Amino acid sequence: MTIESVDAITRHPRYAELVSKRKSFGWILTFLMMVFYYGFIMMVAFEKEWHILAKPLWAGSVTTVGIPIGLAVIISAFALTGIYVYRANGEFDDITKAIREDLQQ
């Protein structure tokens, strides 16, 4: 790829749209993941008075409420990654393809 082709891509109006959409979507997903993760960490750190996470799931259970909540945090990371990949393979790739087609003409 030459400097001229890189300049042509970065000057394309749809490129600015692509960068803007990807950046804002990435920040939204980052914010959500931080809320899930740090929310869980804050519960572990500060909810000692309530002992919510230490309560058993049912009477006689050795598994506490904190285990499924922790698993939900891990699963949310995979889900948010899947959401990003779905959008990247759809909308973002379509914009990239349109830019490439415009520049090849």
C-alpha positions in Angstrom: 0.0 0.0 0.0 1.4 3.3 -1.0 1.3 6.7 0.8 -1.1 8.0 -1.9 -3.5 5.1 -1.3 -3.4 5.6 2.5 -4.1 9.3 2.0 -6.9 8.6 -0.4 -8.5 6.3 2.2 -8.2 8.7 5.1 -9.7 11.5 3.0 -12.7 9.5 2.0 -15.9 10.8 3.8 -17.1 7.3 4.6 -13.7 6.6 6.3 -14.4 9.3 8.9 -17.9 7.8 9.4 -16.3 4.3 9.9 -13.8 5.6 12.4 -16.4 7.5 14.3 -18.9 4.6 14.5 -16.2 2.1 15.5 -14.8 4.4 18.2 -18.1 5.3 19.7 -19.3 1.7 19.7 -16.1 0.5 21.2 -16.3 3.0 24.0 -19.9 2.0 24.7 -18.9 -1.7 25.0 -15.9 -0.7 27.1 -18.1 1.3 29.4 -20.5 -1.6 29.8 -17.8 -4.1 30.5 -16.2 -1.8 33.1 -19.6 -1.4 34.8 -20.1 -5.2 34.9 -16.5 -6.0 36.1 -16.0 -3.1 38.5 -19.6 -3.4 39.8 -18.8 -7.0 40.7 -15.5 -6.0 42.3 -17.2 -3.3 44.3 -19.8 -5.8 45.5 -17.0 -8.0 46.7 -15.2 -5.2 48.4 -18.1 -3.2 50.0 -21.1 -5.4 50.5 -19.7 -7.2 53.6 -22.5 -5.8 55.8 -25.1 -7.5 53.7 -23.3 -10.8 52.9 -25.2 -11.1 49.6 -22.5 -12.8 47.7 -21.7 -15.2 50.5 -25.3 -16.6 50.8 -25.8 -20.1 49.6 -28.0 -20.5 46.5 -30.3 -22.7 48.4 -30.4 -24.3 51.9 -27.5 -26.7 52.3 -25.8 -25.6 49.1 -22.0 -25.0 49.1 -22.3 -22.8 46.0 -22.8 -19.2 46.9 -24.7 -16.4 45.1 -21.3 -14.9 44.2 -20.4 -17.8 41.9 -23.2 -17.3 39.3 -22.7 -13.6 39.4 -19.0 -14.0 38.7 -19.8 -16.4 35.9 -22.3 -13.8 34.5 -19.5 -11.2 34.4 -17.3 -13.6 32.4 -20.2 -14.5 30.1 -20.9 -10.8 29.6 -17.4 -10.4 28.3 -18.0 -13.1 25.7 -21.4 -11.6 24.8 -20.1 -8.1 24.3 -17.3 -9.5 22.2 -19.9 -11.3 20.1 -21.9 -8.2 19.7 -18.9 -6.3 18.5 -17.9 -9.0 16.0 -21.5 -9.2 14.7 -21.6 -5.5 14.1 -18.0 -5.4 12.7 -18.8 -8.2 10.3 -21.9 -6.4 9.1 -22.0 -2.7 9.2 -18.3 -1.9 9.6 -17.3 -4.4 6.8 -20.0 -3.0 4.5 -18.6 0.6 5.0 -15.0 -0.7 4.4 -16.2 -2.5 1.2 -17.9 0.6 0.0 -14.7 2.7 0.6 -12.6 0.1 -1.3 -15.0 0.0 -4.2 -15.1 3.8 -4.4 -11.3 4.0 -4.5 -11.0 1.2 -7.1 -13.1 3.1 -9.6 
